Amino acid sequence: MTRLLACCGLALLIACGAHRATDTRAAPAPVSDAGASAATIDSLWTEGEGAIRRGKWGDAEKLLNRAILEFPPGDRRVARAHFYLGEALFAQGRHLEAAREFRKASDETPNDPLAPEALLRLGDVYSDLWRRPELDPTYGQTALSTYQELLNRYPGNSAAKRAELRIAELNERFANKAYKAAMFYFRLKAYDSAILYLKDLVATYPKTGVVPEALVKLVQAYKALGYREDVQETCGYIQRFHPRAPKVREVCPTRPDGA
């Protein structure tokens, strides 16, 4: 079904006045603005749900858009319709349109059980837009703030718990981005700039997997600049918290005071 279904009221034939008895034509029938019938809306909804289950994203989009237009105020299916529409758009690669639908599902009906899931998927949309860490991280930052919004609005919800995992994944990507930037300067022997990136990485993303390697590179940069006290301090930190860091035995002596 590709066109908007609407039911019109029965046409009323209005008789001419007695003083115009000679004119026997009926007056034009008024157009009803009552919208689609309940049966029609139910049919649209059922077909839309079926299209979602079958992965018929284009069909689902059309059906759900029509259903949303016809739902009466307060219909409890509205939030799910926006959520499903977001999924259909996301699957078609139309990220920003999908984001609008997920935002509607979360904000227009914040007490609906689906609202936390909609926020989670909203974060997923922005996370997917930031696929390459070396590119502008704006979408990644938006994803991070969206997941954090979910944690704040719905603490303890199952969607919030999954958001925590998504946040950890994003932090890994942010840390890798910082590490690549540091290595760019490191290869140019611009050690002071490399140190700035490495120190910020370790401080901001201390639980990420790249931290041990970043610490070793930090020691190497300090050594290149002759910063003996920084070497000693960083080696002590590595040996205490990351004793299995790659090349740690090469860059740090057994006793950190022998830099």
C-alpha positions as CSV (number, residue, x, y, z in Angstrom):
1,M,0.0,0.0,0.0
2,T,1.7,3.2,-1.2
3,R,-0.9,5.9,-0.8
4,L,-2.6,7.4,2.2
5,L,-5.8,5.6,3.1
6,A,-8.6,7.7,4.3
7,C,-12.3,7.0,4.8
8,C,-14.8,9.6,3.7
9,G,-18.2,10.1,5.3
10,L,-21.3,9.1,3.5
11,A,-22.4,11.8,1.0
12,L,-25.4,13.8,2.0
13,L,-27.8,14.9,-0.7
14,I,-29.3,18.3,0.1
15,A,-32.6,19.0,-1.6
16,C,-33.2,22.3,-3.2
17,G,-35.4,24.8,-1.5
18,A,-39.1,25.1,-2.5
19,H,-38.4,28.4,-4.2
20,R,-35.9,26.6,-6.5
21,A,-38.0,23.5,-7.1
22,T,-37.1,23.6,-10.7
23,D,-33.4,22.8,-9.8
24,T,-33.2,19.1,-9.0
25,R,-29.3,18.8,-8.8
26,A,-27.8,17.6,-5.5
27,A,-25.4,19.9,-3.6
28,P,-21.7,18.7,-3.5
29,A,-21.0,16.2,-0.7
30,P,-18.8,17.6,2.1
31,V,-15.4,16.0,2.6
32,S,-14.8,14.2,5.9
33,D,-11.7,15.0,7.9
34,A,-12.2,12.1,10.3
35,G,-9.0,10.3,9.1
36,A,-8.5,6.6,8.7
37,S,-10.7,4.1,10.5
38,A,-9.4,2.1,13.4
39,A,-9.4,-1.0,11.1
40,T,-7.3,0.7,8.5
41,I,-4.8,1.9,11.2
42,D,-4.6,-1.6,12.6
43,S,-3.9,-2.9,9.2
44,L,-1.2,-0.4,8.5
45,W,0.4,-1.3,11.9
46,T,0.2,-5.0,11.3
47,E,1.7,-4.8,7.9
48,G,4.4,-2.4,9.1
49,E,5.5,-4.7,11.9
50,G,5.5,-7.6,9.5
51,A,7.8,-5.7,7.1
52,I,10.2,-5.0,9.9
53,R,10.3,-8.6,10.9
54,R,11.0,-9.6,7.3
55,G,13.7,-6.9,6.8
56,K,11.6,-5.1,4.1
57,W,12.9,-1.8,5.2
58,G,11.5,0.3,2.4
59,D,8.0,-1.1,2.8
60,A,8.2,-0.7,6.5
61,E,9.2,2.9,6.2
62,K,6.2,3.7,4.0
63,L,3.7,1.8,6.2
64,L,5.0,3.2,9.5
65,N,5.0,6.7,8.2
66,R,1.4,6.4,7.2
67,A,0.4,4.8,10.5
68,I,2.1,7.6,12.5
69,L,0.1,10.1,10.6
70,E,-3.2,8.3,11.3
71,F,-2.6,7.3,15.0
72,P,-5.1,9.1,17.2
73,P,-3.7,11.2,20.1
74,G,-2.4,9.1,22.9
75,D,-2.1,5.9,20.9
76,R,0.4,3.7,22.7
77,R,1.8,2.4,19.5
78,V,3.4,5.8,18.6
79,A,6.7,5.2,20.4
80,R,7.1,1.8,18.9
81,A,6.3,3.1,15.5
82,H,9.0,5.8,15.7
83,F,11.4,3.1,17.0
84,Y,10.7,0.7,14.2
85,L,10.9,3.5,11.7
86,G,14.3,4.5,13.1
87,E,15.5,0.9,12.6
88,A,14.2,0.8,9.0
89,L,16.1,4.1,8.2
90,F,19.2,2.9,10.0
91,A,19.2,-0.3,8.1
92,Q,19.1,1.7,4.9
93,G,22.1,3.8,5.9
94,R,20.0,7.0,6.5
95,H,21.6,7.7,9.8
96,L,20.5,11.2,10.6
97,E,16.9,10.5,9.7
98,A,17.1,7.4,11.9
99,A,18.5,9.5,14.7
100,R,15.5,11.8,14.5
101,E,13.1,8.9,14.9
102,F,14.9,7.4,17.8
103,R,15.0,10.8,19.5
104,K,11.3,11.1,19.1
105,A,10.7,7.7,20.5
106,S,12.8,8.5,23.6
107,D,11.7,12.1,24.2
108,E,8.1,12.3,23.2
109,T,7.1,9.3,25.3
110,P,9.9,9.2,28.0
111,N,7.9,6.9,30.3
112,D,7.4,4.3,27.6
113,P,9.4,1.1,28.2
114,L,10.9,1.5,24.8
115,A,12.4,4.9,25.5
116,P,15.7,3.6,27.0
117,E,16.1,1.3,24.0
118,A,15.5,4.2,21.7
119,L,18.3,6.2,23.4
120,L,20.6,3.3,23.1
121,R,20.0,3.0,19.4
122,L,20.4,6.7,19.0
123,G,23.9,6.4,20.4
124,D,24.5,3.4,18.1
125,V,23.6,5.6,15.1
126,Y,26.2,8.3,16.0
127,S,28.8,5.7,16.9
128,D,28.3,4.1,13.5
129,L,28.8,7.4,11.8
130,W,32.3,7.6,13.4
131,R,33.7,4.4,11.9
132,R,37.3,5.6,11.5
133,P,38.9,7.0,14.6
134,E,41.4,9.1,12.7
135,L,38.5,11.3,11.3
136,D,36.6,14.1,13.1
137,P,35.4,12.6,16.4
138,T,32.3,14.8,16.6
139,Y,29.9,12.0,16.0
140,G,31.8,9.8,18.4
141,Q,31.5,12.5,21.1
142,T,27.8,12.8,20.4
143,A,27.4,9.0,20.7
144,L,29.3,9.1,24.0
145,S,27.1,11.9,25.4
146,T,23.9,10.0,24.3
147,Y,25.0,6.9,26.1
148,Q,25.7,9.0,29.1
149,E,22.3,10.6,28.9
150,L,20.8,7.1,28.9
151,L,22.8,6.2,32.1
152,N,21.6,9.4,33.7
153,R,17.9,9.1,32.7
154,Y,17.4,5.4,33.2
155,P,20.0,4.1,35.7
156,G,19.9,0.4,36.2
157,N,17.9,-0.2,33.1
158,S,19.1,-3.1,30.9
159,A,19.6,-0.7,28.1
160,A,21.8,1.4,30.4
161,K,23.9,-1.6,31.2
162,R,24.5,-2.2,27.5
163,A,25.3,1.5,27.1
164,E,28.2,1.0,29.6
165,L,29.7,-1.5,27.3
166,R,29.3,0.8,24.3
167,I,31.0,3.6,26.3
168,A,34.0,1.3,26.9
169,E,34.2,0.5,23.2
170,L,34.1,4.2,22.3
171,N,36.8,5.0,24.8
172,E,39.0,2.4,23.2
173,R,38.5,4.2,19.9
174,F,39.2,7.6,21.4
175,A,42.4,6.3,23.0
176,N,43.6,4.8,19.8
177,K,42.9,8.1,18.0
178,A,45.1,9.9,20.6
179,Y,47.8,7.2,20.3
180,K,47.9,7.6,16.5
181,A,48.3,11.3,16.9
182,A,51.1,10.8,19.4
183,M,52.9,8.4,17.1
184,F,52.7,10.9,14.3
185,Y,54.7,13.4,16.3
186,F,56.9,10.7,17.7
187,R,58.0,9.6,14.3
188,L,58.8,13.2,13.5
189,K,60.9,13.3,16.7
190,A,58.6,16.1,17.9
191,Y,58.8,14.5,21.3
192,D,57.2,17.3,23.4
193,S,54.1,17.1,21.3
194,A,54.0,13.3,21.5
195,I,54.4,13.5,25.3
196,L,51.3,15.8,25.5
197,Y,49.2,13.4,23.6
198,L,50.5,10.3,25.5
199,K,50.0,11.9,28.9
200,D,46.5,13.0,28.1
201,L,45.7,9.5,26.8
202,V,46.8,7.8,30.0
203,A,45.0,10.3,32.2
204,T,41.7,10.3,30.2
205,Y,41.4,6.7,29.2
206,P,43.4,4.8,31.9
207,K,41.4,1.5,31.4
208,T,41.9,1.2,27.7
209,G,44.1,-1.5,26.1
210,V,46.5,0.9,24.5
211,V,47.7,2.4,27.8
212,P,50.6,0.0,28.5
213,E,52.1,0.7,25.0
214,A,51.5,4.4,25.4
215,L,53.4,4.4,28.7
216,V,56.4,2.7,27.1
217,K,56.4,5.2,24.3
218,L,56.2,7.9,26.9
219,V,59.3,6.6,28.6
220,Q,61.1,6.5,25.2
221,A,60.1,10.1,24.5
222,Y,61.4,11.2,28.0
223,K,64.7,9.4,27.4
224,A,65.1,11.1,24.0
225,L,64.7,14.5,25.7
226,G,66.9,13.5,28.7
227,Y,64.1,13.8,31.3
228,R,65.5,11.4,33.8
229,E,63.1,12.1,36.6
230,D,60.1,11.6,34.3
231,V,61.6,8.3,33.1
232,Q,62.1,7.1,36.7
233,E,58.5,8.1,37.7
234,T,56.9,6.6,34.6
235,C,58.9,3.4,34.8
236,G,57.9,3.0,38.4
237,Y,54.2,3.4,37.4
238,I,54.6,0.8,34.6
239,Q,56.3,-1.8,36.8
240,R,53.6,-1.3,39.4
241,F,50.4,-1.3,37.3
242,H,51.5,-2.7,33.9
243,P,54.4,-5.1,34.5
244,R,53.6,-7.0,31.3
245,A,53.6,-4.0,29.0
246,P,55.3,-4.6,25.7
247,K,59.1,-3.9,25.7
248,V,58.9,-2.7,29.4
249,R,62.1,-4.6,30.2
250,E,63.9,-2.8,27.3
251,V,62.9,0.7,28.3
252,C,62.9,0.3,32.1
253,P,65.6,-1.2,34.2
254,T,64.7,-3.7,36.9
255,R,65.0,-0.8,39.4
256,P,63.4,2.4,38.1
257,D,66.2,4.6,39.5
258,G,68.6,3.4,36.9
259,A,67.1,5.3,34.0
